[in-house]
Amino acid sequence: MNDANAEKCKYDPVVDTFNIGIAMATVNFSVPDDVKIEFDEVFGGRNKSAVIADLMRKAVSDERRRKDRERIFRALTARRAQRPPVSDKAIRASRIVGRP
C-alpha cells in the first residue's frame, strides 16, 4: 500500500460514525494463508467485518468467563485449607443419613 492509500485508510471516527451510525475501529492483523482461504470459503458472501467482530466478541466473553472460573477455583481451593478435615467414614455416613 502506498502512502496515499495508507492515508485514505486511516480511521476517521467522524466519517465512520456518519456512514454507519456507530464509531468503528480499523484492525489489521495477519493470518496464515490456509486460514484465510478456509475463512473465505466458509464465510463467503457474508460481511467479513461483522463475522470477525462477532468472533472477537465471543473471544472476549470466553476469556472473561475463563478468568472468572480461575478466580472462583482459586477462592474455593484457598478455603479448603481453612476447613476442618473430615474422614472418609464421616463423608460416607453423611451420604446415607435420611435415605430409605
N, CA and C atoms as a LAMMPS dump frame, in Angstrom:
ITEM: TIMESTEP
0
ITEM: NUMBER OF ATOMS
300
ITEM: BOX BOUNDS ff ff ff
-5.0000000000000000e+02 5.0000000000000000e+02
-5.0000000000000000e+02 5.0000000000000000e+02
-5.0000000000000000e+02 5.0000000000000000e+02
ITEM: ATOMS id mol type element x y z
1 1 1 N 0.861 -1.176 0
2 1 2 C 0 0 0
3 1 3 C 0.899 1.228 0
4 2 1 N 0.658 2.143 -0.903
5 2 2 C 1.479 3.356 -0.936
6 2 3 C 0.985 4.348 0.116
7 3 1 N 1.769 5.417 0.324
8 3 2 C 1.436 6.387 1.372
9 3 3 C 0.085 7.047 1.166
10 4 1 N -0.286 7.305 -0.083
11 4 2 C -1.573 7.948 -0.366
12 4 3 C -2.724 7.032 0.038
13 5 1 N -2.614 5.733 -0.287
14 5 2 C -3.659 4.778 0.099
15 5 3 C -3.698 4.568 1.603
16 6 1 N -2.538 4.53 2.229
17 6 2 C -2.479 4.354 3.676
18 6 3 C -3.166 5.519 4.374
19 7 1 N -2.965 6.717 3.845
20 7 2 C -3.596 7.902 4.428
21 7 3 C -5.115 7.821 4.314
22 8 1 N -5.62 7.316 3.191
23 8 2 C -7.065 7.19 2.981
24 8 3 C -7.683 6.155 3.906
25 9 1 N -6.917 5.115 4.304
26 9 2 C -7.447 4.011 5.102
27 9 3 C -7.442 4.305 6.601
28 10 1 N -6.868 5.41 7.007
29 10 2 C -6.834 5.72 8.435
30 10 3 C -8.248 5.877 8.979
31 11 1 N -8.405 5.47 10.221
32 11 2 C -9.691 5.542 10.902
33 11 3 C -10.081 6.994 11.133
34 12 1 N -11.262 7.342 10.714
35 12 2 C -11.802 8.677 10.934
36 12 3 C -13.135 8.516 11.645
37 13 1 N -13.17 8.73 12.974
38 13 2 C -14.407 8.479 13.716
39 13 3 C -15.592 9.297 13.23
40 14 1 N -15.346 10.483 12.742
41 14 2 C -16.447 11.319 12.26
42 14 3 C -17.063 10.699 11.011
43 15 1 N -16.219 10.318 10.056
44 15 2 C -16.709 9.737 8.815
45 15 3 C -17.373 8.395 9.067
46 16 1 N -16.711 7.502 9.832
47 16 2 C -17.283 6.183 10.075
48 16 3 C -18.577 6.264 10.877
49 17 1 N -18.636 7.155 11.832
50 17 2 C -19.871 7.314 12.599
51 17 3 C -20.983 7.821 11.69
52 18 1 N -20.674 8.735 10.823
53 18 2 C -21.662 9.259 9.88
54 18 3 C -22.148 8.157 8.931
55 19 1 N -21.225 7.325 8.443
56 19 2 C -21.566 6.306 7.456
57 19 3 C -22.408 5.164 8.016
58 20 1 N -22.118 4.718 9.227
59 20 2 C -22.823 3.532 9.747
60 20 3 C -23.547 3.773 11.065
61 21 1 N -23.406 4.905 11.648
62 21 2 C -24.158 5.223 12.847
63 21 3 C -23.446 4.933 14.16
64 22 1 N -22.346 4.193 14.122
65 22 2 C -21.577 3.944 15.336
66 22 3 C -20.098 4.104 15.019
67 23 1 N -19.307 4.419 16.032
68 23 2 C -17.867 4.556 15.827
69 23 3 C -17.268 3.181 15.555
70 24 1 N -16.401 3.099 14.572
71 24 2 C -15.779 1.825 14.192
72 24 3 C -14.267 1.996 14.181
73 25 1 N -13.576 1.025 14.754
74 25 2 C -12.115 1 14.706
75 25 3 C -11.683 0.133 13.533
76 26 1 N -10.503 0.389 13.033
77 26 2 C -9.928 -0.441 11.985
78 26 3 C -8.869 -1.318 12.624
79 27 1 N -8.942 -2.629 12.378
80 27 2 C -7.992 -3.583 12.935
81 27 3 C -7.297 -4.27 11.768
82 28 1 N -5.99 -4.373 11.844
83 28 2 C -5.226 -5.009 10.787
84 28 3 C -4.356 -6.087 11.427
85 29 1 N -4.513 -7.332 10.998
86 29 2 C -3.696 -8.414 11.526
87 29 3 C -3.446 -9.433 10.431
88 30 1 N -2.431 -10.251 10.637
89 30 2 C -2.047 -11.256 9.644
90 30 3 C -2.449 -12.64 10.114
91 31 1 N -2.871 -13.46 9.156
92 31 2 C -3.221 -14.857 9.434
93 31 3 C -2.556 -15.725 8.371
94 32 1 N -2.337 -17.001 8.687
95 32 2 C -1.763 -17.899 7.677
96 32 3 C -2.681 -17.989 6.453
97 33 1 N -2.079 -18.197 5.302
98 33 2 C -2.838 -18.265 4.047
99 33 3 C -3.936 -19.312 4.091
100 34 1 N -3.649 -20.488 4.669
101 34 2 C -4.663 -21.548 4.69
102 34 3 C -5.877 -21.152 5.515
103 35 1 N -5.654 -20.401 6.592
104 35 2 C -6.765 -19.929 7.426
105 35 3 C -7.612 -18.934 6.636
106 36 1 N -6.969 -18.026 5.939
107 36 2 C -7.684 -17.02 5.131
108 36 3 C -8.506 -17.69 4.034
109 37 1 N -7.917 -18.671 3.357
110 37 2 C -8.623 -19.37 2.281
111 37 3 C -9.85 -20.085 2.82
112 38 1 N -9.684 -20.803 3.924
113 38 2 C -10.823 -21.527 4.507
114 38 3 C -11.881 -20.565 5.032
115 39 1 N -11.445 -19.48 5.644
116 39 2 C -12.383 -18.46 6.126
117 39 3 C -13.22 -17.924 4.971
118 40 1 N -12.559 -17.595 3.874
119 40 2 C -13.28 -17.084 2.701
120 40 3 C -14.264 -18.11 2.147
121 41 1 N -13.887 -19.394 2.171
122 41 2 C -14.784 -20.446 1.69
123 41 3 C -16.011 -20.585 2.591
124 42 1 N -15.775 -20.587 3.879
125 42 2 C -16.862 -20.812 4.84
126 42 3 C -17.776 -19.594 4.953
127 43 1 N -17.192 -18.405 4.972
128 43 2 C -17.97 -17.19 5.196
129 43 3 C -18.169 -16.37 3.927
130 44 1 N -17.944 -16.96 2.779
131 44 2 C -18.115 -16.254 1.515
132 44 3 C -19.51 -15.663 1.401
133 45 1 N -19.608 -14.463 0.891
134 45 2 C -20.904 -13.815 0.725
135 45 3 C -21.402 -13.095 1.961
136 46 1 N -20.716 -13.277 3.091
137 46 2 C -21.119 -12.577 4.318
138 46 3 C -20.205 -11.387 4.554
139 47 1 N -20.673 -10.465 5.352
140 47 2 C -19.87 -9.308 5.728
141 47 3 C -18.764 -9.799 6.661
142 48 1 N -17.552 -9.862 6.139
143 48 2 C -16.437 -10.423 6.907
144 48 3 C -16.103 -9.585 8.142
145 49 1 N -16.291 -8.287 8.055
146 49 2 C -16.057 -7.436 9.226
147 49 3 C -17.023 -7.803 10.348
148 50 1 N -18.275 -8.067 10.001
149 50 2 C -19.266 -8.451 11.013
150 50 3 C -18.93 -9.814 11.603
151 51 1 N -18.481 -10.744 10.765
152 51 2 C -18.099 -12.081 11.252
153 51 3 C -16.942 -11.96 12.232
154 52 1 N -15.912 -11.201 11.85
155 52 2 C -14.746 -11.021 12.717
156 52 3 C -15.152 -10.319 14.014
157 53 1 N -16.011 -9.315 13.93
158 53 2 C -16.467 -8.61 15.137
159 53 3 C -17.195 -9.573 16.07
160 54 1 N -18.044 -10.446 15.52
161 54 2 C -18.741 -11.438 16.351
162 54 3 C -17.754 -12.404 16.996
163 55 1 N -16.763 -12.846 16.225
164 55 2 C -15.747 -13.752 16.776
165 55 3 C -14.939 -13.074 17.876
166 56 1 N -14.64 -11.792 17.697
167 56 2 C -13.903 -11.056 18.726
168 56 3 C -14.741 -10.896 19.99
169 57 1 N -16.038 -10.611 19.819
170 57 2 C -16.922 -10.514 20.995
171 57 3 C -16.962 -11.833 21.75
172 58 1 N -17.061 -12.939 21.005
173 58 2 C -17.085 -14.263 21.633
174 58 3 C -15.765 -14.535 22.357
175 59 1 N -14.649 -14.172 21.738
176 59 2 C -13.338 -14.381 22.362
177 59 3 C -13.22 -13.59 23.666
178 60 1 N -13.71 -12.36 23.663
179 60 2 C -13.685 -11.529 24.874
180 60 3 C -14.544 -12.178 25.961
181 61 1 N -15.733 -12.615 25.597
182 61 2 C -16.638 -13.263 26.544
183 61 3 C -16.025 -14.543 27.101
184 62 1 N -15.448 -15.352 26.224
185 62 2 C -14.817 -16.604 26.648
186 62 3 C -13.664 -16.351 27.608
187 63 1 N -12.848 -15.351 27.308
188 63 2 C -11.702 -15.049 28.164
189 63 3 C -12.151 -14.52 29.527
190 64 1 N -13.184 -13.686 29.54
191 64 2 C -13.707 -13.206 30.83
192 64 3 C -14.249 -14.368 31.655
193 65 1 N -14.963 -15.284 31.006
194 65 2 C -15.504 -16.449 31.695
195 65 3 C -14.374 -17.34 32.236
196 66 1 N -13.312 -17.518 31.434
197 66 2 C -12.169 -18.32 31.876
198 66 3 C -11.514 -17.694 33.107
199 67 1 N -11.346 -16.369 33.086
200 67 2 C -10.74 -15.679 34.226
201 67 3 C -11.634 -15.772 35.465
202 68 1 N -12.947 -15.668 35.281
203 68 2 C -13.88 -15.815 36.407
204 68 3 C -13.776 -17.205 37.013
205 69 1 N -13.744 -18.228 36.146
206 69 2 C -13.627 -19.609 36.642
207 69 3 C -12.336 -19.807 37.42
208 70 1 N -11.259 -19.247 36.893
209 70 2 C -9.973 -19.371 37.579
210 70 3 C -10.012 -18.684 38.94
211 71 1 N -10.6 -17.49 38.986
212 71 2 C -10.715 -16.748 40.249
213 71 3 C -11.541 -17.534 41.259
214 72 1 N -12.665 -18.102 40.805
215 72 2 C -13.528 -18.881 41.69
216 72 3 C -12.809 -20.135 42.176
217 73 1 N -12.112 -20.812 41.259
218 73 2 C -11.365 -22.014 41.642
219 73 3 C -10.33 -21.687 42.71
220 74 1 N -9.593 -20.597 42.507
221 74 2 C -8.569 -20.215 43.49
222 74 3 C -9.199 -19.87 44.843
223 75 1 N -10.342 -19.202 44.824
224 75 2 C -11.016 -18.859 46.082
225 75 3 C -11.487 -20.124 46.8
226 76 1 N -12.047 -21.067 46.051
227 76 2 C -12.517 -22.307 46.671
228 76 3 C -11.363 -23.147 47.212
229 77 1 N -10.287 -23.251 46.453
230 77 2 C -9.167 -24.057 46.921
231 77 3 C -8.457 -23.389 48.088
232 78 1 N -8.47 -22.061 48.148
233 78 2 C -7.868 -21.371 49.295
234 78 3 C -8.67 -21.651 50.561
235 79 1 N -9.98 -21.746 50.438
236 79 2 C -10.837 -22.035 51.6
237 79 3 C -10.684 -23.477 52.082
238 80 1 N -10.28 -24.351 51.174
239 80 2 C -10.131 -25.761 51.538
240 80 3 C -9.172 -25.928 52.711
241 81 1 N -8.12 -25.148 52.752
242 81 2 C -7.137 -25.234 53.827
243 81 3 C -7.718 -24.789 55.167
244 82 1 N -8.788 -24.003 55.142
245 82 2 C -9.385 -23.487 56.374
246 82 3 C -10.441 -24.425 56.954
247 83 1 N -10.892 -25.388 56.163
248 83 2 C -11.927 -26.304 56.638
249 83 3 C -11.314 -27.408 57.499
250 84 1 N -12.052 -27.861 58.489
251 84 2 C -11.535 -28.975 59.297
252 84 3 C -11.552 -30.26 58.466
253 85 1 N -10.582 -31.126 58.679
254 85 2 C -10.57 -32.374 57.923
255 85 3 C -11.741 -33.273 58.323
256 86 1 N -12.269 -33.998 57.343
257 86 2 C -13.375 -34.927 57.583
258 86 3 C -12.938 -36.287 57.049
259 87 1 N -13.183 -37.309 57.846
260 87 2 C -12.755 -38.651 57.444
261 87 3 C -13.668 -39.207 56.353
262 88 1 N -13.154 -40.193 55.615
263 88 2 C -13.957 -40.866 54.598
264 88 3 C -15.187 -41.515 55.227
265 89 1 N -15.022 -42.059 56.411
266 89 2 C -16.132 -42.707 57.108
267 89 3 C -17.255 -41.699 57.397
268 90 1 N -16.892 -40.491 57.831
269 90 2 C -17.888 -39.454 58.129
270 90 3 C -18.581 -38.987 56.846
271 91 1 N -17.838 -38.901 55.778
272 91 2 C -18.438 -38.496 54.498
273 91 3 C -19.438 -39.549 54.04
274 92 1 N -19.047 -40.825 54.094
275 92 2 C -19.964 -41.901 53.684
276 92 3 C -21.219 -41.908 54.55
277 93 1 N -21.052 -41.705 55.833
278 93 2 C -22.196 -41.699 56.747
279 93 3 C -23.142 -40.544 56.415
280 94 1 N -22.599 -39.381 56.051
281 94 2 C -23.453 -38.227 55.745
282 94 3 C -24.259 -38.456 54.461
283 95 1 N -23.761 -39.296 53.582
284 95 2 C -24.473 -39.593 52.352
285 95 3 C -25.649 -40.547 52.589
286 96 1 N -25.578 -41.274 53.643
287 96 2 C -26.62 -42.267 53.936
288 96 3 C -27.747 -41.655 54.775
289 97 1 N -27.442 -40.689 55.592
290 97 2 C -28.428 -40.092 56.502
291 97 3 C -29.637 -39.596 55.726
292 98 1 N -30.821 -39.992 56.151
293 98 2 C -32.062 -39.532 55.556
294 98 3 C -32.512 -40.33 54.35
295 99 1 N -31.723 -41.304 53.923
296 99 2 C -32.14 -42.13 52.794
297 99 3 C -32.844 -43.379 53.299
298 100 1 N -33.805 -43.864 52.53
299 100 2 C -34.525 -45.085 52.964
300 100 3 C -33.652 -46.329 52.869
